[in-house]
Amino acid sequence: MEIRDDVREGFEKKLRKEPTYVFSDEIKIYCKMKVLVATEKPFAKVAVDGIREVVEKNGYELALLEKYTDVNDLYKAVADADALIVRSDKVTKEVIDHAKNLKIVVRAGAGYDNLDLEACTARGIVAMNTPGQNSNAVAELVMGMLVYAVRNFYNGKSGSELMGKKLGILAFGNVGRNVARIAKGFGMDVYAYDAFMTADQINATGMATAVANQDALFETCDIVSLHIPATAETKQSINYNLVGKMHKGGILVNSARKEVIDEAGLLKLMAERTDLKYITDIMPDADADFKAFEGRYFATPKKMGAQTEEANINAGIAAANQIADFFKTGNKKFQVNK
């Protein structure tokens, strides 16, 4: 049945206030907004149960697509979805093209480079992330990998301690601040630089001492932990010259994105400086080459930063709540596209 554009617009306005049912003087219809959770790597059951509770409590319908291996399954599932929750699943222009009803997509996690923001914006779809929900999980992993590194990967040889070491945090957002909090408990001296924060703002947290720029961070610290996104400005910015400024025995920790590392430059530097270590939660493209530096390199077999039950639950339920709030009030607080 054809529905006039002005009538459809009226439906959508009423959906914001009464999301379960829509009534018009011209035509009577009953519908539910559909929220699709599409996860190649599924949420834990307890997280799905929490998402379902939020979705159904607000009068919406929940649809699940889990462990899919064919993108065509995603195309079919998203065709009539009004909202979409994903984890690391890629929401490409092709996915958007198949999602004729889609109004909002939420990436359950902090990073959102798996979302095609340009395609979302072109279609008027709001794209969001769930900042802060995975932060403690990532921070704990960073510190766990650091202990592993300074103890020589538990190879039986004498290592060193974190107490008294200078830790530099590059980007002082939710994860960076949690790393600082935990590092303080180890007795570390914490420094930070963030291109989007002033020195006064960083110092005011009481968790870190601000430095003037990222060069100063690498020059000052024994260990540098990366928490920057992969953008045009940051890709391959962690390079030969920058990392080369680190103290003897320096450790570079990456729990952000592999794209920020100039892998060729870092490999060259590690070949020249046998004192440096690189530990990462994102396996580099040149993993086989880095493995040549036995005892100085470690990469998790897959990205593990947010892989805790608590983070899994927090991010999924936050995504569901953000969708409900958006449909009810139009709240776009965590929108990442414009």
Secondary structure by P-SEA (a helix, b strand, c coil): ccccaaaaaaaaaaaaacccbbbbccbbbbbbbbbbbcccccccaaaaaaaaaaaaaabbbbbbbcccccaaaaaaaaccccbbbbccccccaaaaaacccccccccccccccccaaaaaaaacbbbbbbcccaaaaaaaaaaaaaaaaaacccccccccccccbbbbbccccaaaaaaaaaaaaaccccccccccccaaaaaaaccbbbcccaaaaaacccbbbbbccccccccccccaaaaaacccbbbbbbcccccccaaaaaaaaaaacccbbbbcccccccccccccccccccccccccccccaaaaaaaaaaaaaaaaaaaacccccccccc
